[in-house]
Structures are given as structure tokens and as C-alpha cells.
């Protein structure tokens, strides 16, 4: 079997195909190499130094929904929340909000009712004993008065008797007078004593009665209602936890929930101890809300804590910073997460470029400059989170590589 010999046309096609494939490979390989080299140009303008933090929205002003007052007066130090409506519920004035556990106060009220019954019985008994004692004293006084009159009659009739008989009658009269006078004094003392006993028992009775009335009044507050219309927000404890069902309310702080004023919002955030020296009241802030990433708001630092606190589960120290939100937006709600960019300073009319463009070697800062393919030494200034100021070595519009390009090790260093 014989194969046909290739013609002249074949010998022209093969070399052309090989050349085309080589050209395509070279083109795409060069494009890939160039595509991996990212560059950035030197910019001129205002340089912003910012501190970026995450925070949480809060209402600048809010009205507390209070539990019962007077808990400490009835010696109840804490009360558990047995029921509360869901957070975020819109409530009207006087609408039901929560119920507090009545177990302890009910038991205390029953004890006071039992004590009041005992004191009432004691008061009645004391009053009856006093009445009987004073009746006996009055009878005795009346009898002594009658005896005194009889002795006086005897003295009057003894004028015709011998002197000794008259003297005896006068002595008996004087004894009766002294006995009557002593009985009068004793009657007054017994009356005062019985009145004091009655007052003592009545005071104890009245005291327990007042305590019982007070505890009944406090019990009315165990059904909590809203003082005005608004959106209910759970109160947060010192550790950030929310006071919901099953949590405990202290008698020293009887706030059950809050009704925030949503027309004025603020972002509460924490700044680490490294950056806190940069943050001052009055600084402008750009605020973003995670729930609505397309929305942007402006704000101002209104308060910077003087004393730091330690973050939970961390050794880092942070300082609380409060930021006022300038705009009102009905979509903003308490507890939404915010991103706060605090503008701590502005440096006007300077050159700057991304931090990644500046490299260091032997305490020399330099950039890989596209034009001329050289390593250009630069003098740098302040930095922010993404950029660095160039004081010397470059001009506006110069293009530099973010990362070392190919064969950069052979590039010449151009010193200042």
C-alpha cells in the first residue's frame, strides 16, 4: 500500500501554523504576566486619618418602664420577671408590658395578715381587760366616798359624846379621807397605765396594718404597663445581657424595659487604648449600618470615656465612645450594628498612595516605579488604615507597583 506524497502546498501550511501557535502563546503569556502586576498612581489632595470601629445603635433619650416602687420598704430585694411582651413591640400608653413573680410578696402579705389578726385579738383583749379594771377601780372609789361620808356623819353626831369618842370619830374620818385621796391617785395612775397599754397595742396593730396596706399597694405594681406610647426595648444588664423572661430585677434599679426616643439616635462603640488618644469630642464620623449597607449617615463624637475597661474574654483595654447620629431615619432601630469611621485629623494638600506600594530594606523605604523600572527611594509621613503620605521621591500621577514585579531584584535603587 503506498501513501500519496505531500504536495508543495503542505510545506507552506505547516510552518505558518507553527508560527501562529507560537505567536498566540507569546501574546497570552505576556498578557498573564502583565495582568498579575497591579499598579497604583500617586494621588494629591486631603489625607484623612481615621479610626474605624464597630458599634451599636442606641436612643439618645429614653423613658424607663419601671416596676413597683417601694420594694425595699417591704424588704423585697429582687423580683423575677415571669412574663414580658416581645422586644420591639409597639405599645400604647397604659398597655400591658410585663408581669413580675408574686410568690415572695404574697407569702409576706399572708404573714402580715396573720400577724394583724393576732394583734387585733390582743387589742380587743387589752381593751376588755382595761374596761374591767377601770370599772373595779371606779367601784372602789365610790365605796370609799360613801365610807368617807359615813365617817363625817359619825363625827357630826359625836359632839354630844365624850371627848375620847369624838377623837376616835375624827381619827376614823381622817383615815377615810386619806384612803379616798390615795384611791383617787391610784385611779389616775391605773387609768394612765391602761391607756399606755392600749396605745402600745394599738400602735403595733396600726404599724402592721400600714405595712399590709403598703405591701398591697406595691403588689399592684407587679403588673407593669407602659407610661406612654413607643417601641419596647429590653433593659440591658451591666454585662450586656437583656432582661427577658426569667431574669431578675433588683429593688435598687427597678427598670423593667425602656421606651427609646427613636428620633434621636446614637452609636455606642469602644475604641482600643492604642487609638483612644486620637479620638476627641466634636470629631466628624461616617456611620454605616450593617442591616442597610447602602445607607450612609453622618455623626459627631459627643462623649469619650476617661477610664478604660477590660473586654470580656480578652486582655485588651477599651474606652467607651458615644457618637451622635445627625440624621433621622425611621428604619434605624436600637441594637443595630454600626460601622463608625471617626475622622481624627485631615492633612491638606499632600501626596499619598496605598501602603502596600511602599517597601523597606535596610531602613530604606522605596517603591517599584513603573516608569523607568527602578526602585525609587521615598520619604514617608503619616499613615491611615490604607494609605501613606509621600513627602519626597515621587510626584502626582507617578505609577508604582503594589507588589515586586518580575526581575525586580535586578532593578537599580534611585536614592534621594
PyMOL commands that set and color helices and strands:
alter all, ss='L'
color gray80, all
select helices_A, chain A and resi 8-36+103-160+163-220+276-278+355-357+408-410
alter helices_A, ss='H'
color red, helices_A
select strands_A, chain A and resi 39-41+43-59+62-66+78-84+90-91+96-100+223-225+230-234+248-250+255-260+265-272+284-289+292-304+309-310+317-325+337-354+359-361+364-369+374-377+379-383+387-392+399-401+413-414
alter strands_A, ss='S'
color yellow, strands_A
deselect
rebuild
show_as cartoon
